[in-house]
């Protein structure tokens, strides 16, 4: 391993392991910066983002052109944050005249796997048999295409229950991303659908045909087409030659196709840096494969350099001791022992409670006590395995007047009025986009599915030229506005979409859509505000295609009219599933239902690898805490569907993860429900009676 010995100030904030990873590599005989394959195992809270930003900045400072750096992340926000940090480090380090020459977007090839795939596929569209203007279907649109195909094949009319569209799409997606045959996916994850294998295979074939006819790709297709592109040695070498360095964040979350793409781009590993933590691989339901990171180093010869970041900047040592003990019992892992300079703080608590009522009471009481000693509600979080686990707690929070936010909810693009406006632009961008066409046509009064289908076929017969639309005879209720609609579509399709002023098209669409918005929806103020926000967002994109694609791949989180009542309180508690909490941190963390059947989930106990992922899930929950951690285990769970005053229950078993060794690192307690004062009498004497001896004497 080569290390760049440097005293540059931009590296002084890094600890030795972070610095070793950031400067890995060195100049070759031509004085170009080169580095072999590098795997950075970045434990929870060890400053992964800071290290990776410094590595990218170090490459640029050492002379690597930013255009020859490919940075792959899993969210657009992560890519933007990384780019911002790199830009700051480089500009502060370089001389003023050199910094002034840096482009505004310092990393032009920084983005998610899907966004980079979209850019490459449009460049190689002719080689792949694609129209460069192909549409990208979001999950909702893809499910709608599946649904239409289900009906056409009469699968929705079967006497026995056939899987619904979302289930069908999930099965299809898992087959694509894991590269496993349909029978394996059905038997392993969807056994109740196994009898429909032949019908599902036919459905997926027609689904693929329909997408190809309409020149549309779904999320999975973006990776699948990229994978097929670089599976050809010529194209793989050409694209790989564009980049001297390829860096991947959160590598533990990659699926098989993403790992294959990376290997195809750099088969010898030259210039590859991957960063991740096998102990935080918790997304197998999205086809993420922990084997990608566990087997990364050994796929190259010589093996990749492995550097571990173990100094934790988040949690107290007492919390890390428990987390280390939990993950040490994992069967296969990169050995790591997180340590912290923070020696303060109590040991984590393992609290046994009577039932979910007592659990809710304990959590609320502890949260209010923390608040009284100066900890804000928003500095505390309640985490759980499944979203329904917080139901009883939420009732108690309302009763005690404690505001809270629960992570989840509808996405911005799922709002009907937003989908309407975007569908107009999508159809103009790709006239073969059948889903967008049907949605737009059905906005018009009197235009039902039958007329929409005829109109689309009319356009197809005219080679999808919008100039032919005025010749179509719409229903009487549509006739009044038909001319204006045809003029709009012709204008949008004829516009120069590469022109910097393309955003004016959104104004055109909004003017046309306004009377339909008033006719179709209520709550107009909020919906108009959403569309105004959409128009503002469009200013960030140079072309219509980039706007539509990026917004589909990385939508804003929520729409105003679907986000619930506004939160006007000064403070609020955070409720979240563990999956949604990854990457977050709070001063105090409470983990609900730490019992067998929840941790691990009863649905994950069939396979050893699934149980290991459940262990990692609990590990992620524990390492979100900075100074206080409580794991709560109810003794009994009340059976549902009984009388309100019924007391049928089952006893909760201690989680198999809560071994004696782990419990030794924690303080144990018990909390029962509040009882009337008459029942809370306590003995005044501490005198002990040896009843056990007296009983023995009887025999």
C-alpha positions as CSV (number, residue, x, y, z in Angstrom):
1,X,0.0,0.0,0.0
2,X,1.2,3.5,-0.9
3,X,0.6,6.4,1.4
4,X,0.9,10.0,0.5
5,X,2.9,11.6,3.3
6,X,1.4,15.1,3.6
7,X,1.0,17.8,6.2
8,X,-1.7,19.5,4.3
9,X,-4.1,21.3,6.6
10,X,-7.2,19.8,5.0
11,X,-6.2,16.4,6.4
12,X,-5.6,17.4,10.0
13,X,-9.2,16.9,11.1
14,X,-9.0,13.2,10.2
15,X,-8.0,10.4,12.6
16,X,-5.2,8.0,11.5
17,X,-7.5,5.4,10.0
18,X,-9.6,8.1,8.1
19,X,-6.4,9.7,6.9
20,X,-5.0,6.4,5.7
21,X,-8.2,5.7,3.7
22,X,-8.4,9.3,2.3
23,X,-4.8,9.4,0.9
24,X,-4.6,5.7,-0.2
25,X,-2.6,5.5,-3.5
26,X,0.1,7.6,-5.0
27,X,1.7,8.8,-8.2
28,X,2.7,6.4,-11.0
29,X,5.7,6.7,-13.3
30,X,3.9,9.4,-15.3
31,X,3.1,11.2,-12.1
32,X,-0.6,10.3,-12.4
33,X,-2.4,9.5,-9.1
34,X,-3.2,5.7,-9.1
35,X,-4.7,3.5,-6.5
36,X,-5.6,-0.2,-6.3
37,X,-8.9,-1.5,-5.0
38,X,-9.8,-0.2,-1.6
39,X,-12.5,-1.4,0.8
40,X,-13.2,0.9,3.8
41,X,-15.3,-0.7,6.5
42,X,-16.8,2.3,8.2
43,X,-18.5,1.3,11.4
44,X,-21.6,3.2,12.7
45,X,-20.8,6.9,13.5
46,X,-17.2,6.7,12.5
47,X,-17.2,9.7,10.1
48,X,-17.7,7.8,6.8
49,X,-19.0,10.8,4.9
50,X,-16.2,13.1,6.0
51,X,-13.6,10.5,5.1
52,X,-15.1,9.9,1.6
53,X,-15.4,13.6,0.9
54,X,-11.7,14.1,1.9
55,X,-10.7,11.2,-0.3
56,X,-12.4,12.7,-3.4
57,X,-10.9,16.1,-2.5
58,X,-7.5,14.5,-2.1
59,X,-7.8,13.0,-5.6
60,X,-8.6,16.4,-7.1
61,X,-5.8,18.1,-5.2
62,X,-3.4,15.5,-6.4
63,X,-4.2,16.3,-10.0
64,X,-7.1,13.9,-10.9
65,X,-9.6,15.7,-13.2
66,X,-13.0,15.9,-11.6
67,X,-14.5,14.8,-14.9
68,X,-12.7,11.5,-14.5
69,X,-14.2,10.7,-11.1
70,X,-17.4,8.6,-10.8
71,X,-19.0,8.9,-7.4
72,X,-22.0,6.6,-6.9
73,X,-24.4,7.1,-3.9
74,X,-27.8,5.8,-3.0
75,X,-29.7,9.1,-2.7
76,X,-29.5,12.3,-4.6
77,X,-29.2,14.2,-1.3
78,X,-26.1,12.2,-0.4
79,X,-24.6,13.0,-3.8
80,X,-25.3,16.7,-3.3
81,X,-23.9,16.7,0.2
82,X,-20.8,14.9,-0.9
83,X,-20.3,17.3,-3.8
84,X,-20.7,20.3,-1.5
85,X,-18.2,19.0,1.0
86,X,-15.6,18.2,-1.7
87,X,-16.1,21.7,-3.3
88,X,-15.5,23.4,0.1
89,X,-12.4,21.4,0.9
90,X,-10.8,21.8,-2.6
91,X,-11.5,25.6,-2.8
92,X,-10.2,26.2,0.7
93,X,-7.0,24.2,-0.1
94,X,-6.1,25.5,-3.6
95,X,-4.7,28.9,-4.3
96,X,-7.3,31.6,-5.1
97,X,-6.6,31.6,-8.9
98,X,-6.8,27.8,-9.1
99,X,-10.0,27.7,-7.1
100,X,-11.6,30.3,-9.3
101,X,-11.1,28.1,-12.3
102,X,-13.0,25.2,-10.8
103,X,-16.5,24.5,-12.3
104,X,-19.6,25.2,-10.3
105,X,-20.5,21.5,-10.4
106,X,-17.2,20.2,-9.3
107,X,-18.2,16.5,-9.7
108,X,-20.1,16.2,-13.0
109,X,-20.4,12.4,-12.6
110,X,-21.7,12.3,-9.0
111,X,-25.2,10.7,-8.5
112,X,-27.2,7.7,-7.7
113,X,-26.8,4.4,-9.6
114,X,-30.1,5.0,-11.3
115,X,-29.4,8.6,-12.3
116,X,-26.0,7.7,-13.7
117,X,-27.5,4.8,-15.6
118,X,-30.1,7.1,-17.1
119,X,-27.4,9.4,-18.4
120,X,-25.3,6.6,-19.9
121,X,-28.3,4.8,-21.5
122,X,-29.4,7.9,-23.3
123,X,-25.8,8.3,-24.7
124,X,-25.8,4.6,-25.8
125,X,-29.5,4.5,-26.8
126,X,-28.8,3.6,-30.4
127,X,-26.6,0.7,-29.4
128,X,-29.3,-0.6,-27.1
129,X,-32.2,-0.2,-29.5
130,X,-33.7,2.5,-27.4
131,X,-35.2,5.9,-28.3
132,X,-33.0,8.6,-26.6
133,X,-36.2,10.1,-25.4
134,X,-37.4,7.0,-23.5
135,X,-39.5,7.6,-20.4
136,X,-38.7,6.4,-16.9
137,X,-41.6,4.9,-15.0
138,X,-41.8,5.5,-11.3
139,X,-43.0,2.6,-9.1
140,X,-46.6,3.8,-9.3
141,X,-46.6,4.0,-13.1
142,X,-44.9,0.6,-13.4
143,X,-47.5,-1.0,-11.1
144,X,-50.2,0.6,-13.3
145,X,-48.7,-1.0,-16.4
146,X,-48.7,-4.3,-14.6
147,X,-52.4,-3.8,-13.7
148,X,-53.4,-3.0,-17.2
149,X,-51.6,-6.1,-18.4
150,X,-53.3,-8.2,-15.7
151,X,-56.7,-7.1,-17.0
152,X,-55.8,-7.7,-20.6
153,X,-54.7,-11.2,-19.8
154,X,-57.9,-11.8,-17.8
155,X,-55.8,-12.7,-14.8
156,X,-57.9,-10.4,-12.6
157,X,-60.9,-12.5,-13.4
158,X,-59.6,-15.8,-12.1
159,X,-61.8,-17.8,-9.7
160,X,-58.9,-18.0,-7.2
161,X,-57.0,-15.0,-5.8
162,X,-54.4,-13.8,-8.2
163,X,-51.6,-11.5,-6.8
164,X,-52.4,-7.8,-7.1
165,X,-50.3,-5.3,-9.1
166,X,-47.9,-4.3,-6.3
167,X,-47.1,-7.9,-5.4
168,X,-46.6,-8.8,-9.1
169,X,-44.2,-5.8,-9.5
170,X,-42.3,-6.8,-6.3
171,X,-41.9,-10.4,-7.6
172,X,-40.7,-9.1,-11.0
173,X,-38.3,-6.6,-9.3
174,X,-36.7,-9.2,-7.1
175,X,-36.2,-11.6,-10.0
176,X,-34.4,-8.8,-11.9
177,X,-32.2,-7.5,-9.1
178,X,-31.2,-10.8,-7.7
179,X,-30.8,-12.5,-11.1
180,X,-32.6,-15.5,-9.8
181,X,-35.2,-17.6,-11.6
182,X,-38.9,-17.0,-10.9
183,X,-39.4,-20.4,-9.2
184,X,-36.7,-19.6,-6.6
185,X,-38.2,-16.2,-5.8
186,X,-41.7,-17.6,-5.5
187,X,-40.6,-20.5,-3.2
188,X,-38.3,-18.4,-1.1
189,X,-40.4,-15.1,-0.7
190,X,-43.8,-15.5,-2.1
191,X,-44.9,-19.2,-1.5
192,X,-48.6,-18.2,-1.7
193,X,-48.1,-17.2,-5.3
194,X,-46.2,-20.4,-6.4
195,X,-49.3,-21.9,-8.1
196,X,-49.4,-18.9,-10.4
197,X,-45.8,-19.4,-11.8
198,X,-46.9,-19.9,-15.5
199,X,-49.4,-17.0,-15.4
200,X,-46.8,-14.7,-13.8
201,X,-44.2,-15.6,-16.4
202,X,-46.7,-14.7,-19.1
203,X,-47.6,-11.5,-17.3
204,X,-44.0,-10.4,-17.0
205,X,-43.4,-11.2,-20.7
206,X,-46.3,-9.0,-21.8
207,X,-45.2,-6.3,-19.3
208,X,-41.7,-6.2,-20.9
209,X,-43.3,-6.1,-24.4
210,X,-45.5,-3.2,-23.4
211,X,-42.6,-1.2,-22.0
212,X,-40.6,-1.8,-25.1
213,X,-43.4,-0.8,-27.4
214,X,-43.9,2.5,-25.4
215,X,-40.1,3.1,-25.1
216,X,-40.4,3.1,-21.3
217,X,-38.0,1.8,-18.6
218,X,-38.8,1.2,-15.0
219,X,-36.3,1.6,-12.1
220,X,-35.1,-2.0,-12.5
221,X,-34.6,-1.6,-16.2
222,X,-32.2,1.2,-15.7
223,X,-29.8,-1.1,-13.9
224,X,-30.6,-4.1,-16.1
225,X,-29.9,-2.2,-19.3
226,X,-26.7,-0.7,-17.9
227,X,-25.6,-4.2,-16.8
228,X,-26.2,-5.6,-20.3
229,X,-24.3,-2.7,-21.8
230,X,-21.2,-3.3,-19.8
231,X,-21.5,-7.0,-20.1
232,X,-20.1,-6.4,-23.6
233,X,-16.3,-6.1,-23.2
234,X,-16.1,-3.3,-25.8
235,X,-18.6,-1.0,-24.1
236,X,-17.4,-1.9,-20.6
237,X,-13.8,-0.9,-21.6
238,X,-15.0,2.3,-23.3
239,X,-17.1,3.5,-20.4
240,X,-14.5,2.3,-17.8
241,X,-11.8,4.4,-19.6
242,X,-13.8,7.6,-19.0
243,X,-13.0,7.3,-15.3
244,X,-9.7,7.0,-13.4
245,X,-11.5,6.5,-10.1
246,X,-14.8,5.0,-9.2
247,X,-16.1,5.5,-5.6
248,X,-19.2,3.8,-4.1
249,X,-20.9,4.9,-0.9
250,X,-23.0,2.4,1.2
251,X,-21.6,-0.5,-0.7
252,X,-23.4,-3.0,1.7
253,X,-26.7,-1.9,0.1
254,X,-25.8,-2.8,-3.5
255,X,-27.5,-5.6,-5.3
256,X,-26.0,-8.2,-7.6
257,X,-26.4,-6.1,-10.8
258,X,-24.7,-3.1,-9.2
259,X,-21.8,-5.2,-8.1
260,X,-21.5,-6.7,-11.6
261,X,-21.5,-3.3,-13.2
262,X,-18.7,-2.1,-10.9
263,X,-16.6,-5.2,-11.7
264,X,-17.2,-4.7,-15.4
265,X,-16.1,-1.1,-15.4
266,X,-12.9,-1.9,-13.5
267,X,-12.2,-5.6,-13.7
268,X,-8.7,-5.3,-12.2
269,X,-10.0,-3.0,-9.4
270,X,-7.7,-0.1,-10.4
271,X,-9.2,3.1,-9.0
272,X,-12.1,1.5,-7.1
273,X,-13.0,2.6,-3.6
274,X,-16.0,1.2,-1.9
275,X,-17.2,2.3,1.5
276,X,-19.7,0.6,3.8
277,X,-20.4,-1.5,6.8
278,X,-21.5,-5.1,6.6
279,X,-23.0,-4.8,10.1
280,X,-25.5,-2.3,8.6
281,X,-26.7,-4.4,5.7
282,X,-30.5,-4.4,6.3
283,X,-32.1,-4.0,2.9
284,X,-32.3,-7.6,1.5
285,X,-36.0,-6.9,0.9
286,X,-34.8,-4.5,-1.8
287,X,-32.4,-7.3,-3.1
288,X,-29.3,-5.8,-1.4
289,X,-26.8,-8.6,-1.0
290,X,-24.4,-8.5,2.0
291,X,-22.1,-10.9,0.1
292,X,-21.1,-8.0,-2.2
293,X,-19.2,-6.3,0.6
294,X,-18.1,-9.5,2.4
295,X,-16.5,-10.9,-0.7
296,X,-15.3,-7.6,-2.3
297,X,-11.6,-7.9,-1.2
298,X,-11.1,-11.4,-2.5
299,X,-12.4,-10.9,-6.0
300,X,-9.2,-9.1,-7.0
301,X,-5.6,-10.4,-7.2
302,X,-3.9,-9.2,-5.2
303,X,-6.7,-8.7,-2.8
304,X,-8.1,-5.3,-2.1
305,X,-6.7,-3.2,0.7
306,X,-9.1,-3.2,3.7
307,X,-9.1,-0.3,6.1
308,X,-11.5,-0.2,9.1
309,X,-12.8,2.9,10.7
310,X,-13.6,2.1,14.4
311,X,-13.5,5.4,16.3
312,X,-17.1,6.3,16.9
313,X,-18.0,10.0,17.2
314,X,-21.6,9.5,18.1
315,X,-22.2,7.2,21.1
316,X,-20.9,6.7,24.6
317,X,-18.6,3.7,25.2
318,X,-21.2,2.0,27.3
319,X,-23.6,1.9,24.3
320,X,-20.8,0.7,22.0
321,X,-19.9,-2.1,24.4
322,X,-23.4,-3.5,24.1
323,X,-23.5,-3.0,20.3
324,X,-20.1,-4.6,19.9
325,X,-21.2,-7.6,22.0
326,X,-24.4,-8.0,19.8
327,X,-22.6,-7.9,16.5
328,X,-19.6,-10.0,17.7
329,X,-22.0,-13.0,17.8
330,X,-22.7,-12.7,14.1
331,X,-21.5,-15.8,12.1
332,X,-19.7,-13.9,9.3
333,X,-18.5,-10.4,9.4
334,X,-15.5,-8.0,9.2
335,X,-14.2,-7.9,12.7
336,X,-14.7,-4.5,14.3
337,X,-14.6,-3.1,17.7
338,X,-16.1,0.4,17.9
339,X,-14.6,2.7,20.5
340,X,-15.3,6.2,21.7
341,X,-13.6,9.0,23.6
342,X,-16.9,9.5,25.4
343,X,-16.7,7.5,28.6
344,X,-19.7,9.2,30.3
345,X,-23.2,7.9,30.3
346,X,-25.0,5.0,31.9
347,X,-25.1,1.5,30.5
348,X,-28.0,0.8,28.1
349,X,-31.2,-0.4,29.8
350,X,-33.0,-3.6,29.1
351,X,-36.5,-3.0,30.5
352,X,-39.0,-5.8,30.9
353,X,-42.6,-4.5,31.0
354,X,-45.9,-6.3,31.6
355,X,-47.5,-5.6,28.2
356,X,-47.8,-3.0,25.5
357,X,-49.8,-0.7,27.8
358,X,-46.9,-0.7,30.3
359,X,-44.4,-0.3,27.4
360,X,-46.2,2.9,26.2
361,X,-46.4,4.3,29.8
362,X,-42.7,3.6,30.4
363,X,-41.6,5.3,27.2
364,X,-43.8,8.3,27.7
365,X,-42.7,8.7,31.3
366,X,-39.0,8.4,30.4
367,X,-39.4,10.9,27.5
368,X,-41.0,13.5,29.8
369,X,-38.3,13.0,32.4
370,X,-35.6,13.5,29.8
371,X,-37.4,16.7,28.7
372,X,-37.4,18.0,32.3
373,X,-33.6,17.7,32.5
374,X,-33.1,19.7,29.3
375,X,-33.4,17.1,26.4
376,X,-35.8,18.3,23.7
377,X,-38.4,15.9,22.3
378,X,-36.8,16.0,18.9
379,X,-33.5,14.8,20.4
380,X,-35.3,11.6,21.3
381,X,-36.6,8.8,19.1
382,X,-38.7,5.6,19.4
383,X,-37.7,2.9,17.0
384,X,-39.6,-0.3,16.1
385,X,-39.4,-3.2,13.7
386,X,-42.8,-2.8,12.1
387,X,-44.9,0.4,11.7
388,X,-47.8,-1.1,13.6
389,X,-45.7,-1.6,16.7
390,X,-46.2,2.0,17.7
391,X,-50.0,2.0,17.6
392,X,-50.5,1.7,21.4
393,X,-47.8,4.3,22.0
394,X,-49.3,6.8,19.6
395,X,-52.6,6.7,21.6
396,X,-50.7,7.4,24.8
397,X,-48.8,10.3,23.2
398,X,-52.1,11.9,22.1
399,X,-53.5,11.4,25.6
400,X,-50.5,13.0,27.2
401,X,-50.4,15.9,24.7
402,X,-47.0,15.0,23.2
403,X,-46.6,16.0,19.6
404,X,-44.8,13.5,17.3
405,X,-43.8,12.8,13.8
406,X,-43.8,9.3,12.4
407,X,-41.6,8.7,9.4
408,X,-43.5,7.5,6.3
409,X,-46.4,8.8,4.2
410,X,-47.2,9.5,0.6
411,X,-44.5,10.8,-1.7
412,X,-44.9,14.1,-3.6
413,X,-45.3,12.4,-6.9
414,X,-48.2,10.3,-5.6
415,X,-50.4,13.4,-5.4
416,X,-52.9,13.2,-8.2
417,X,-52.6,16.8,-9.4
418,X,-48.8,16.6,-9.5
419,X,-49.0,13.3,-11.5
420,X,-51.4,15.0,-13.9
421,X,-49.1,17.9,-14.7
422,X,-46.0,15.7,-15.0
423,X,-47.9,13.3,-17.3
424,X,-48.5,16.0,-19.8
425,X,-44.8,16.7,-20.0
426,X,-44.0,13.0,-20.0
427,X,-46.3,12.4,-23.0
428,X,-44.9,15.4,-24.9
429,X,-41.4,14.0,-24.2
430,X,-42.2,10.5,-25.3
431,X,-45.4,10.2,-27.4
432,X,-45.3,6.4,-27.0
433,X,-45.7,6.7,-23.2
434,X,-49.0,4.9,-23.0
435,X,-49.5,5.4,-19.2
436,X,-48.9,9.1,-19.4
437,X,-51.2,9.4,-22.5
438,X,-54.1,7.6,-20.8
439,X,-53.7,9.7,-17.6
440,X,-53.7,13.0,-19.6
441,X,-56.6,12.1,-21.9
442,X,-58.8,11.0,-19.0
443,X,-58.3,14.5,-17.4
444,X,-60.5,15.8,-20.2
445,X,-64.3,15.8,-19.4
446,X,-66.1,12.9,-21.1
447,X,-62.9,11.1,-22.1
448,X,-63.2,7.7,-20.6
449,X,-60.9,4.7,-21.0
450,X,-62.5,3.5,-24.3
451,X,-62.1,6.9,-26.0
452,X,-58.6,7.3,-24.6
453,X,-57.6,4.0,-26.1
454,X,-59.0,5.0,-29.5
455,X,-57.2,8.3,-29.4
456,X,-53.9,6.6,-28.5
457,X,-54.4,4.1,-31.4
458,X,-55.1,7.0,-33.7
459,X,-51.8,8.6,-32.7
460,X,-50.0,5.3,-33.2
461,X,-51.3,5.0,-36.7
462,X,-50.0,8.5,-37.4
463,X,-46.5,7.5,-36.2
464,X,-47.1,9.3,-32.9
465,X,-47.1,12.7,-34.5
466,X,-49.2,15.1,-32.4
467,X,-50.1,17.1,-35.5
468,X,-52.5,14.3,-36.3
469,X,-54.5,14.7,-33.1
470,X,-56.9,17.4,-34.4
471,X,-58.2,14.8,-36.8
472,X,-59.4,12.6,-34.0
473,X,-63.1,13.0,-33.2
474,X,-63.5,13.2,-29.4
475,X,-66.8,12.7,-27.4
476,X,-69.2,15.6,-27.3
477,X,-68.3,16.5,-23.8
478,X,-64.6,16.9,-24.8
479,X,-65.2,18.8,-28.0
480,X,-65.2,22.3,-26.6
481,X,-61.7,22.1,-25.2
482,X,-60.2,19.7,-27.7
483,X,-58.7,22.3,-30.0
484,X,-56.8,24.0,-27.2
485,X,-55.5,20.7,-25.9
486,X,-54.2,19.7,-29.3
487,X,-52.5,23.0,-29.7
488,X,-50.8,22.5,-26.2
489,X,-49.5,19.1,-27.1
490,X,-48.2,20.2,-30.5
491,X,-46.5,23.2,-28.9
492,X,-44.8,21.0,-26.2
493,X,-43.7,18.4,-28.6
494,X,-42.3,20.9,-31.1
495,X,-40.4,23.0,-28.5
496,X,-36.6,22.9,-28.3
497,X,-36.3,20.9,-25.1
498,X,-32.6,21.6,-24.9
499,X,-33.3,25.3,-24.7
500,X,-32.5,26.9,-21.3
501,X,-36.0,28.4,-21.2
502,X,-37.9,25.1,-21.3
503,X,-39.3,25.8,-17.9
504,X,-41.9,28.1,-19.6
505,X,-43.6,24.9,-20.7
506,X,-44.7,24.2,-17.1
507,X,-46.4,27.6,-17.1
508,X,-48.2,26.6,-20.3
509,X,-49.3,23.3,-18.8
510,X,-50.5,25.0,-15.6
511,X,-52.6,27.5,-17.5
512,X,-54.3,24.7,-19.4
513,X,-54.7,22.5,-16.3
514,X,-56.1,25.2,-14.0
515,X,-59.8,24.7,-14.9
516,X,-59.4,20.9,-14.8
517,X,-57.8,21.2,-11.3
518,X,-60.7,23.2,-10.1
519,X,-63.2,20.7,-11.5
520,X,-61.4,17.5,-10.3
521,X,-60.1,18.4,-6.8
522,X,-60.8,20.2,-3.6
523,X,-58.3,21.9,-1.4
524,X,-57.2,24.2,-4.3
525,X,-54.9,26.5,-2.3
526,X,-52.6,23.6,-1.2
527,X,-52.6,22.0,-4.7
528,X,-51.8,25.3,-6.4
529,X,-49.0,25.8,-4.0
530,X,-47.7,22.3,-4.9
531,X,-47.7,23.1,-8.6
532,X,-45.9,26.5,-7.9
533,X,-43.3,24.5,-6.0
534,X,-43.0,22.1,-8.9
535,X,-42.3,25.1,-11.2
536,X,-39.7,26.4,-8.9
537,X,-38.0,23.0,-8.7
538,X,-37.8,22.9,-12.5
539,X,-35.4,25.8,-12.6
540,X,-32.7,23.5,-11.3
541,X,-32.6,21.4,-14.4
542,X,-31.1,22.3,-17.8
543,X,-33.5,20.2,-19.9
544,X,-37.0,18.8,-19.7
545,X,-35.7,15.2,-19.9
546,X,-33.4,15.7,-16.9
547,X,-36.2,17.3,-14.9
548,X,-38.7,14.5,-15.5
549,X,-36.1,11.7,-15.0
550,X,-34.5,13.1,-11.9
551,X,-37.8,13.9,-10.3
552,X,-39.0,10.4,-11.0
553,X,-35.9,8.8,-9.5
554,X,-35.5,11.2,-6.5
555,X,-38.9,12.7,-5.7
556,X,-39.5,15.1,-2.8
557,X,-40.7,13.4,0.3
558,X,-44.3,14.6,0.7
559,X,-47.0,16.7,-0.8
560,X,-48.6,19.4,1.3
561,X,-52.2,18.2,0.9
562,X,-51.2,14.6,1.8
563,X,-48.8,15.2,4.7
564,X,-51.5,15.5,7.4
565,X,-52.2,18.4,9.7
566,X,-49.4,21.0,10.0
567,X,-47.1,20.6,13.0
568,X,-47.2,24.0,14.8
569,X,-45.6,22.9,18.0
570,X,-42.1,24.1,19.0
571,X,-40.9,20.5,19.6
572,X,-41.9,17.0,18.6
573,X,-40.9,13.4,19.3
574,X,-39.6,11.1,16.4
575,X,-41.2,7.7,15.8
576,X,-39.6,5.6,13.1
577,X,-39.1,2.1,11.8
578,X,-35.5,1.0,12.1
579,X,-35.1,0.8,8.3
580,X,-36.1,4.5,8.1
581,X,-33.8,5.5,10.9
582,X,-30.6,4.3,9.3
583,X,-28.2,7.2,9.0
584,X,-29.9,9.2,11.8
585,X,-28.9,9.8,15.4
586,X,-30.6,11.0,18.6
587,X,-29.5,11.7,22.2
588,X,-32.0,9.1,23.5
589,X,-33.3,6.1,21.7
590,X,-36.1,3.7,22.8
591,X,-36.5,0.4,20.9
592,X,-39.9,-1.3,21.2
593,X,-40.8,-5.0,21.3
594,X,-37.3,-6.5,21.7
595,X,-38.7,-10.0,22.0
596,X,-38.5,-13.1,19.8
597,X,-41.0,-12.7,16.9
598,X,-40.2,-9.0,16.6
599,X,-36.4,-9.0,17.0
600,X,-36.0,-11.2,15.0
601,X,-39.2,-11.0,13.1
602,X,-41.3,-14.1,13.0
603,X,-41.2,-13.9,9.2
604,X,-37.3,-14.0,9.2
605,X,-36.8,-17.1,11.3
606,X,-36.8,-19.6,8.4
607,X,-33.3,-19.0,7.2
608,X,-30.0,-18.4,9.0
609,X,-29.1,-15.5,6.7
610,X,-32.4,-13.7,7.4
611,X,-31.8,-14.1,11.2
612,X,-28.4,-12.5,10.8
613,X,-30.0,-9.6,9.0
614,X,-32.4,-9.2,11.9
615,X,-29.3,-9.1,14.2
616,X,-27.9,-6.3,12.0
617,X,-31.2,-4.5,12.2
618,X,-31.1,-4.4,16.0
619,X,-27.5,-3.3,15.8
620,X,-28.5,-0.4,13.6
621,X,-31.2,0.6,16.1
622,X,-28.8,0.5,19.0
623,X,-26.1,2.5,17.3
624,X,-28.5,5.4,16.6
625,X,-28.3,6.4,20.3
626,X,-25.7,9.0,21.4
627,X,-26.0,8.9,25.2
628,X,-29.1,6.9,26.3
629,X,-30.5,3.6,25.0
630,X,-33.4,1.5,26.2
631,X,-34.5,-1.8,24.8
632,X,-38.0,-2.7,25.9
633,X,-39.4,-6.2,26.1
634,X,-43.1,-6.9,27.0
635,X,-43.8,-10.1,28.9
636,X,-47.1,-10.7,27.3
637,X,-49.0,-9.6,24.2
638,X,-52.8,-9.4,24.3
639,X,-54.7,-11.4,21.6
640,X,-56.6,-9.3,19.1
641,X,-60.3,-9.7,18.2
642,X,-61.6,-10.3,21.7
643,X,-63.8,-8.4,24.1
644,X,-62.5,-5.0,25.2
645,X,-62.2,-6.2,28.7
646,X,-60.8,-9.6,27.6
647,X,-57.5,-10.8,29.0
648,X,-56.4,-13.5,26.5
649,X,-52.7,-13.1,25.9
650,X,-49.6,-14.9,24.8
651,X,-46.2,-14.6,26.6
652,X,-43.3,-13.0,24.8
653,X,-40.1,-15.0,24.6
654,X,-36.8,-13.3,25.3
655,X,-35.1,-12.4,22.0
656,X,-32.5,-14.9,21.0
657,X,-30.2,-11.9,20.5
658,X,-30.4,-10.9,24.2
659,X,-27.8,-13.5,25.3
660,X,-26.4,-13.6,28.8
661,X,-23.2,-12.0,27.5
662,X,-25.1,-9.1,26.1
663,X,-27.3,-8.6,29.1
664,X,-24.1,-8.4,31.2
665,X,-23.3,-5.1,29.4
666,X,-26.7,-3.6,30.3
667,X,-28.7,-2.6,33.3
668,X,-31.9,-4.5,33.8
669,X,-35.2,-3.2,35.1
670,X,-38.9,-3.9,35.2
671,X,-41.9,-1.6,34.7
672,X,-45.5,-2.5,35.4
673,X,-48.7,-0.6,34.7
674,X,-49.6,2.2,37.1
675,X,-51.8,0.8,39.8
676,X,-54.3,2.4,42.2
677,X,-52.7,3.8,45.4
678,X,-54.3,1.0,47.4
679,X,-52.4,-1.6,45.4
680,X,-49.0,0.1,45.7
681,X,-48.4,-0.7,49.3
682,X,-44.8,-1.5,50.1
683,X,-43.3,-3.4,53.2
684,X,-41.6,-1.1,55.7
685,X,-39.3,-3.8,57.1
686,X,-36.3,-5.3,55.2
687,X,-36.3,-8.4,57.5
688,X,-36.0,-11.6,55.5
689,X,-37.8,-14.9,56.1
690,X,-36.1,-18.2,55.1
691,X,-39.3,-19.8,53.8
692,X,-37.3,-22.1,51.5
693,X,-35.6,-23.7,54.5
694,X,-38.8,-24.2,56.3
695,X,-40.4,-25.9,53.3
696,X,-37.4,-28.3,53.1
697,X,-37.8,-29.1,56.7
698,X,-41.3,-30.4,56.0
699,X,-39.7,-33.4,54.2
